[in-house]
Amino acid sequence: MSVKLLSNILTNYLYRKLGITCDIDQLSFTPDIVYPAQDFKYQRSYYLENQFNKIKEMAFKGPLSGDIKKLTGEKIRLDPISRFEIEDAFVTPKYIYSNQYRKIFSASEPNRPIMPCSETKHGIVVSSYHGCNYFGHWLRDDCATYLLAKEYEGTFCRMATPQWTDKIHYARMFNQEWSTTDPVYCSKLSFFIDHGQNPHKAKRFRKLREHIRIGSTSSDKSKIVYIKRGPTAKHRKLVNEDILIEQLVKLGVYIHHAESDLNKLTMDCLDAKIVISVEGSQLSHGLYLLKDQGGVLVIQPPDRFFNSHLDWAQQLDMKYAFVVGDLADGGFSINIEEFVRTLELLDNAVTA
């Protein structure tokens, strides 16, 4: 099988050099629709009226109009969940290969020398491209897809990811195996498009939330938590964060440094009322640690407005709030008075 895999790799390389389409995602599939697209009415988020005027740019150059519809409480069409199936496929830590076609997963994984391949009749990929490259997507997408994949018979295939500090801890709490799968040939291979948030996925989120609470004791359910971004996070410098933290401490907020001690965060903050942080993947901790119907407050850089945590919060009936900062030398700053007022809005909504 190693010879055939090498042939697939070389053929794919040749096709790409010739400019011929060879991406599995561009093939014409008739997917199995696991859960159909449907309309969903968003609940209005909590924010001060001047916040949209502060936004300079969206993350990933996306349009602001879509986020405004969600944040102001309009009806949105949710993406379906789909399962795709191909035949005669090889799974490596970085790619899926099938004849001249391939699908990439891990952007950082090196191209390794060809290794011997095992064989299986049906492989099931539980990873996604975004989940292999961004911790937040792994935590809220791939860990949920893992539960979906259990509904099908086959050999689980897990693609390579970075060595995230919190990955092992969550895998243990979820009772999931996330070691990278060695190269394997699959007579039949399934993979999912499961990155959207919808009621089907919300049920799986709740199951994972239950896993975390088995044998654990909730903390003070009136606790508010601020998660300071970790050392490996992409640079989004809140230049007056020290002043903000000083204010938060006065308000009795618990301060946690992301990537430091997830076990302590779980013990100290399970079922907390509100989680606060600068926009980023560390806010995904709130998906599993917040109490039912808790709240999320996102501090938004004005040049990278992004609301990736809004969708799961809405599906779990949690309150969502945001405050937009102002550009400053070296990054951005937050208006402390505006922040406190926004926190009060969210706190009142969660407590009501």
C-alpha positions as CSV (number, residue, x, y, z in Angstrom):
1,M,0.0,0.0,0.0
2,S,2.9,2.4,0.5
3,V,3.7,2.1,-3.2
4,K,0.1,3.0,-4.1
5,L,0.1,5.9,-1.6
6,L,3.3,7.2,-3.2
7,S,1.7,6.9,-6.6
8,N,-1.3,9.0,-5.4
9,I,1.0,11.7,-3.9
10,L,3.1,12.0,-7.1
11,T,0.0,12.0,-9.4
12,N,-1.6,14.7,-7.2
13,Y,1.6,16.8,-7.4
14,L,1.7,16.4,-11.2
15,Y,-1.9,17.4,-11.6
16,R,-1.4,20.5,-9.4
17,K,1.6,21.5,-11.4
18,L,-0.4,21.3,-14.6
19,G,-3.2,23.4,-13.1
20,I,-5.7,20.6,-13.0
21,T,-8.4,20.6,-10.3
22,C,-7.4,17.9,-7.8
23,D,-9.0,19.1,-4.5
24,I,-11.4,16.6,-3.0
25,D,-13.6,19.5,-1.8
26,Q,-14.1,20.5,-5.4
27,L,-15.5,17.1,-6.5
28,S,-19.2,16.7,-7.2
29,F,-20.6,14.9,-4.2
30,T,-24.1,13.8,-3.2
31,P,-23.8,14.1,0.5
32,D,-25.8,12.4,3.2
33,I,-27.6,15.2,4.9
34,V,-27.3,14.5,8.7
35,Y,-29.2,17.6,9.7
36,P,-30.9,20.0,7.2
37,A,-30.4,23.7,6.9
38,Q,-33.0,25.6,8.8
39,D,-34.0,29.1,9.9
40,F,-33.1,30.2,13.4
41,K,-34.1,33.4,15.3
42,Y,-31.2,35.0,17.1
43,Q,-31.7,36.7,20.4
44,R,-30.5,40.3,20.5
45,S,-27.1,40.6,22.1
46,Y,-26.1,43.1,24.8
47,Y,-24.0,46.1,23.8
48,L,-24.0,49.9,24.0
49,E,-25.5,51.8,21.1
50,N,-22.2,53.4,19.9
51,Q,-20.3,50.1,19.4
52,F,-20.9,49.5,15.7
53,N,-19.5,52.9,14.9
54,K,-16.2,51.9,16.4
55,I,-15.6,48.9,14.1
56,K,-12.8,49.6,11.6
57,E,-12.5,46.2,10.0
58,M,-13.9,42.6,10.2
59,A,-11.7,39.6,10.8
60,F,-10.9,37.7,7.6
61,K,-12.3,40.6,5.6
62,G,-15.8,39.4,6.0
63,P,-18.9,41.6,5.7
64,L,-20.2,43.3,8.8
65,S,-23.9,43.0,7.7
66,G,-24.1,39.3,8.5
67,D,-22.9,39.8,12.1
68,I,-25.2,42.8,12.6
69,K,-28.2,40.7,11.7
70,K,-27.2,38.1,14.3
71,L,-26.3,40.6,17.0
72,T,-29.5,42.6,16.5
73,G,-31.7,39.5,16.7
74,E,-32.8,38.6,13.2
75,K,-33.6,35.3,11.6
76,I,-30.6,33.5,10.0
77,R,-30.4,30.4,7.8
78,L,-28.2,27.8,9.5
79,D,-25.9,25.5,7.6
80,P,-26.7,21.8,7.3
81,I,-24.6,19.0,8.7
82,S,-23.3,16.7,5.9
83,R,-21.5,13.4,5.6
84,F,-19.4,12.7,2.5
85,E,-18.1,9.3,1.4
86,I,-15.3,8.4,-1.0
87,E,-13.7,5.1,-1.9
88,D,-10.1,4.0,-2.3
89,A,-8.6,6.6,0.1
90,F,-5.4,7.0,2.1
91,V,-5.4,8.9,5.3
92,T,-2.1,10.5,6.4
93,P,-1.5,12.9,9.4
94,K,-1.7,15.9,7.0
95,Y,-3.8,14.8,4.0
96,I,-6.5,12.5,2.6
97,Y,-5.5,11.1,-0.9
98,S,-7.7,9.4,-3.3
99,N,-6.1,8.7,-6.7
100,Q,-5.1,12.2,-8.0
101,Y,-7.2,14.0,-5.4
102,R,-6.4,15.2,-2.0
103,K,-7.8,17.1,1.0
104,I,-5.6,19.0,3.4
105,F,-6.1,19.1,7.2
106,S,-3.1,20.2,9.2
107,A,-1.3,23.2,7.7
108,S,1.6,22.9,10.2
109,E,2.2,19.2,9.9
110,P,5.4,18.5,7.8
111,N,5.3,16.2,4.8
112,R,6.8,13.0,6.3
113,P,8.6,10.2,4.6
114,I,6.3,7.5,3.3
115,M,5.5,5.0,6.1
116,P,3.8,1.6,6.0
117,C,0.0,1.8,5.8
118,S,-2.5,-0.4,7.7
119,E,-5.8,-1.2,6.0
120,T,-9.5,-0.8,7.1
121,K,-12.8,-1.3,5.3
122,H,-14.3,2.0,6.5
123,G,-12.5,4.9,7.9
124,I,-14.3,7.9,9.6
125,V,-12.4,11.2,9.8
126,V,-13.4,13.0,13.0
127,S,-11.1,16.0,12.3
128,S,-11.7,19.2,10.2
129,Y,-9.3,21.6,8.6
130,H,-10.1,24.4,11.1
131,G,-10.0,22.0,14.0
132,C,-6.5,20.8,13.0
133,N,-5.2,24.4,13.0
134,Y,-7.2,26.4,15.6
135,F,-7.7,25.2,19.2
136,G,-11.1,26.8,19.5
137,H,-12.4,25.0,16.4
138,W,-11.0,21.7,17.7
139,L,-12.7,22.2,21.0
140,R,-16.1,23.3,19.8
141,D,-16.3,21.5,16.4
142,D,-14.1,18.4,16.2
143,C,-14.9,17.2,19.8
144,A,-18.6,17.5,18.9
145,T,-18.1,15.7,15.6
146,Y,-16.4,12.9,17.5
147,L,-19.9,12.2,19.1
148,L,-21.6,12.3,15.7
149,A,-19.0,9.9,14.2
150,K,-19.9,7.3,16.9
151,E,-23.2,6.8,15.2
152,Y,-21.4,5.1,12.3
153,E,-19.4,1.9,12.3
154,G,-15.8,2.3,11.2
155,T,-12.2,3.1,12.2
156,F,-11.8,6.6,13.6
157,C,-9.1,8.7,11.8
158,R,-7.6,11.7,13.7
159,M,-5.4,14.1,11.8
160,A,-2.4,15.9,13.3
161,T,-2.9,19.1,15.5
162,P,-0.4,21.4,17.3
163,Q,0.5,20.4,20.8
164,W,-2.1,22.6,22.5
165,T,-1.7,22.7,26.3
166,D,-5.3,22.0,27.1
167,K,-6.0,19.3,24.5
168,I,-5.1,16.3,26.7
169,H,-7.1,17.6,29.6
170,Y,-10.3,18.0,27.5
171,A,-9.8,14.7,25.7
172,R,-9.6,13.0,29.1
173,M,-12.8,14.7,30.4
174,F,-14.7,13.9,27.2
175,N,-13.4,10.3,27.2
176,Q,-12.1,10.8,23.6
177,E,-8.9,9.5,22.0
178,W,-7.1,12.2,20.0
179,S,-3.7,10.7,19.2
180,T,-2.8,11.2,15.5
181,T,-3.7,8.2,13.3
182,D,-0.9,6.5,11.5
183,P,-1.2,6.2,7.7
184,V,-4.1,4.0,6.8
185,Y,-5.7,2.8,3.5
186,C,-9.6,2.9,3.6
187,S,-11.7,1.0,1.1
188,K,-14.4,3.5,2.1
189,L,-13.8,6.8,3.9
190,S,-16.3,9.2,5.5
191,F,-15.8,12.8,6.6
192,F,-18.2,15.5,7.8
193,I,-19.0,19.1,7.3
194,D,-20.0,19.9,10.8
195,H,-18.6,23.4,11.6
196,G,-22.0,25.2,11.8
197,Q,-23.8,25.6,15.1
198,N,-27.4,24.3,15.2
199,P,-29.8,22.3,17.5
200,H,-28.3,19.0,16.5
201,K,-24.9,20.1,17.5
202,A,-26.2,21.8,20.7
203,K,-27.4,18.4,21.9
204,R,-23.8,17.1,21.5
205,F,-22.5,20.2,23.3
206,R,-24.8,19.4,26.2
207,K,-23.5,15.8,26.3
208,L,-19.9,17.0,26.5
209,R,-20.9,19.5,29.2
210,E,-22.4,16.6,31.2
211,H,-19.1,14.7,30.8
212,I,-17.2,17.5,32.4
213,R,-19.6,17.6,35.3
214,I,-19.3,13.9,36.1
215,G,-17.5,13.7,39.5
216,S,-16.9,17.4,39.5
217,T,-18.3,20.0,41.9
218,S,-19.6,23.4,40.6
219,S,-18.0,26.5,41.8
220,D,-19.9,29.6,43.0
221,K,-22.5,30.1,40.3
222,S,-22.3,33.8,40.8
223,K,-18.7,33.9,39.8
224,I,-17.5,35.9,36.9
225,V,-14.3,34.8,35.1
226,Y,-11.8,36.8,33.0
227,I,-9.5,34.7,30.8
228,K,-6.3,36.4,29.9
229,R,-5.0,35.3,26.5
230,G,-2.2,32.8,26.6
231,P,1.5,33.1,25.4
232,T,0.9,31.2,22.2
233,A,-2.2,33.2,21.2
234,K,-2.0,35.4,18.1
235,H,-1.1,39.0,19.0
236,R,-4.1,41.1,19.9
237,K,-2.6,43.5,22.4
238,L,-5.0,45.1,24.8
239,V,-2.7,47.9,25.9
240,N,-4.6,48.9,29.0
241,E,-5.3,45.3,30.1
242,D,-3.5,45.9,33.5
243,I,-6.0,48.7,34.3
244,L,-8.9,46.5,33.2
245,I,-7.8,43.7,35.4
246,E,-7.3,46.0,38.3
247,Q,-10.9,47.1,37.9
248,L,-12.1,43.5,37.5
249,V,-10.4,42.5,40.7
250,K,-12.2,45.3,42.5
251,L,-15.5,43.8,41.1
252,G,-14.5,40.4,42.5
253,V,-13.8,38.8,39.1
254,Y,-11.7,35.7,39.0
255,I,-8.6,36.1,36.7
256,H,-7.3,33.1,34.8
257,H,-4.3,32.9,32.5
258,A,-5.1,30.8,29.5
259,E,-2.8,27.8,28.8
260,S,-1.7,27.8,32.5
261,D,-3.8,25.3,34.4
262,L,-7.0,24.0,32.9
263,N,-7.6,21.6,35.7
264,K,-7.6,24.6,38.2
265,L,-9.9,26.6,35.8
266,T,-12.3,23.7,35.8
267,M,-12.3,23.2,39.5
268,D,-12.5,27.0,40.3
269,C,-14.9,28.1,37.6
270,L,-17.2,25.2,36.6
271,D,-20.7,26.7,36.3
272,A,-19.5,30.3,36.5
273,K,-22.1,32.9,35.7
274,I,-20.1,34.9,33.1
275,V,-16.9,34.5,31.2
276,I,-15.0,37.5,29.7
277,S,-12.0,37.7,27.4
278,V,-10.5,39.4,24.4
279,E,-11.9,37.8,21.2
280,G,-10.1,34.5,20.7
281,S,-10.2,30.7,21.0
282,Q,-9.8,30.8,24.8
283,L,-13.4,31.9,25.0
284,S,-14.4,28.4,23.9
285,H,-13.7,27.3,27.5
286,G,-17.0,29.1,28.3
287,L,-18.9,26.7,26.0
288,Y,-18.3,23.9,28.5
289,L,-17.6,25.7,31.8
290,L,-20.4,28.2,32.0
291,K,-23.5,27.4,33.9
292,D,-26.7,26.8,32.0
293,Q,-28.0,30.1,30.6
294,G,-24.8,31.9,31.5
295,G,-23.2,34.8,29.7
296,V,-20.3,35.6,27.4
297,L,-18.7,39.1,27.2
298,V,-16.3,39.5,24.3
299,I,-13.8,42.4,24.2
300,Q,-13.4,43.2,20.4
301,P,-10.4,44.8,18.7
302,P,-11.8,47.5,16.4
303,D,-9.7,46.2,13.5
304,R,-10.7,42.6,13.9
305,F,-14.3,42.4,14.8
306,F,-15.3,38.7,15.0
307,N,-18.2,36.9,16.7
308,S,-17.3,33.2,16.4
309,H,-18.6,32.5,19.9
310,L,-22.0,34.0,19.3
311,D,-23.4,31.0,17.5
312,W,-22.8,28.4,20.1
313,A,-23.9,30.8,22.8
314,Q,-27.2,31.3,21.0
315,Q,-27.7,27.5,20.5
316,L,-27.2,26.9,24.2
317,D,-29.5,29.8,25.2
318,M,-26.6,31.8,26.7
319,K,-26.5,35.5,26.7
320,Y,-23.9,37.2,24.5
321,A,-22.4,40.7,24.9
322,F,-19.5,42.6,23.3
323,V,-17.7,45.9,23.7
324,V,-15.4,47.3,21.0
325,G,-12.1,48.9,21.8
326,D,-10.3,51.9,20.2
327,L,-7.1,51.7,18.2
328,A,-4.0,52.7,20.2
329,D,-0.2,52.5,19.8
330,G,0.9,48.9,20.0
331,G,-2.7,47.5,19.8
332,F,-6.0,48.7,21.1
333,S,-7.5,50.0,24.4
334,I,-10.8,49.5,26.0
335,N,-13.0,52.3,27.6
336,I,-13.3,51.0,31.1
337,E,-16.5,52.9,31.8
338,E,-18.1,51.4,28.6
339,F,-16.9,47.9,29.6
340,V,-18.4,48.2,33.1
341,R,-21.7,49.4,31.8
342,T,-21.8,46.5,29.3
343,L,-20.9,44.0,32.0
344,E,-23.8,45.4,34.1
345,L,-26.2,44.9,31.2
346,L,-25.1,41.3,30.8
347,D,-25.0,40.6,34.5
348,N,-28.6,41.8,34.9
349,A,-29.7,39.7,31.9
350,V,-28.1,36.5,33.3
351,T,-29.3,37.1,36.8
352,A,-32.9,37.9,35.7
